[in-house]
Amino acid sequence: MDGVSAMSAQAFAMNYDMAMLKKTMENVAQQEISLINDLAEMVPPPSEYNFDVYG
């Protein structure tokens, strides 16, 4: 019976680790999306004319 509970505990630990890894990956993805959105907001809008003037 101890072998079954050890396997069950091992399976639980593996499932827990996978869930934590997925949660971490989701948090990283959300941070990346936030960073991309922040960078996109920093880019100035295109000129209303068909050329850019550098001064």
C-alpha positions as MATLAB code, in Angstrom:
seq = 'MDGVSAMSAQAFAMNYDMAMLKKTMENVAQQEISLINDLAEMVPPPSEYNFDVYG';
ca = [
       0.000    0.000    0.000;
       2.921    2.326    0.644;
       3.976    2.015   -2.994;
       0.563    3.259   -4.149;
       0.594    6.262   -1.805;
       4.179    7.077   -2.808;
       3.194    7.025   -6.478;
       0.159    9.126   -5.687;
       2.282   11.645   -3.780;
       4.798   11.694   -6.641;
       2.022   12.248   -9.196;
       0.566   15.014   -7.042;
       3.970   16.696   -6.729;
       4.490   16.500  -10.484;
       1.021   17.916  -11.184;
       1.628   20.700   -8.665;
       4.966   21.577  -10.247;
       3.389   21.664  -13.711;
       0.582   23.913  -12.481;
       3.079   26.310  -10.891;
       5.143   26.345  -14.088;
       2.064   27.124  -16.183;
       1.070   29.913  -13.782;
       4.564   31.399  -13.981;
       4.514   31.217  -17.773;
       1.127   32.969  -17.859;
       2.478   35.755  -15.625;
       5.540   36.177  -17.849;
       3.324   36.298  -20.951;
       1.130   38.974  -19.345;
       4.217   41.031  -18.480;
       5.498   40.701  -22.054;
       2.169   41.836  -23.498;
       2.121   44.782  -21.109;
       5.659   45.739  -22.135;
       4.783   45.506  -25.844;
       1.714   47.676  -25.311;
       3.764   50.245  -23.386;
       6.366   50.354  -26.148;
       3.669   50.684  -28.803;
       2.185   53.667  -26.945;
       5.599   55.368  -26.938;
       5.845   55.314  -30.754;
       4.617   58.622  -32.176;
       1.659   58.493  -34.550;
       2.461   58.626  -38.253;
       2.631   61.972  -39.989;
      -0.565   63.178  -41.567;
       1.442   63.790  -44.703;
       3.102   61.170  -46.882;
       6.603   62.123  -45.732;
       8.407   62.538  -42.456;
      10.272   65.707  -41.595;
      13.429   65.250  -39.548;
      14.636   68.438  -37.961;
];
